[in-house]
């Protein structure tokens, strides 16, 4: 048995309902509803995009700079100090200063 066409033709519910289908405005009057639109010729896809992007990026990066500049500077300082200390300890002057023979 196949379903009848009338079964799929209307919204489920009472046959004579006040609003036939969702969004059907032909049977009821809407009061106090205002719709505004803007012309597509008056809109801009990206107004002042580059200038806004540059200044906003600078503001955001400068606000977060403390969190990545300070640890990077501390790490780089420790790295350079350790490399120079290692080079000095393995040099002739480092061996003489520590009392070891080269």
C-alpha positions, 0 to 999 in steps of 0.5 A: 500500500502506498501513501496517498498524496493528500497525506503529504499535501498539507501541514499536520493538524486540524484541516481548517486551522488559522495559520495554514503553514509556518511563516504563511502571512496571507491569513493574518495581519501583522501590526507593529512589525517594521522591516529595514533594508539597506541598498547593496550599493551603499554597503562596503565589504571591508571599509578601512580594513587595512588601517583597522587591521594594522592598528588593531593588530599592533594593539593586541600584540603589544598587550600580549608582548610581555608574555612572550618577549620577557620569557624569550629574552630570559631564555636567550640571555641564559643560553648565551651566558651558558655558551660563553661560560662553557667556552671559557671553562674549556679554554686554557684560561678556564683550566688555569683558573679552576686549578686543573691542567690542560 
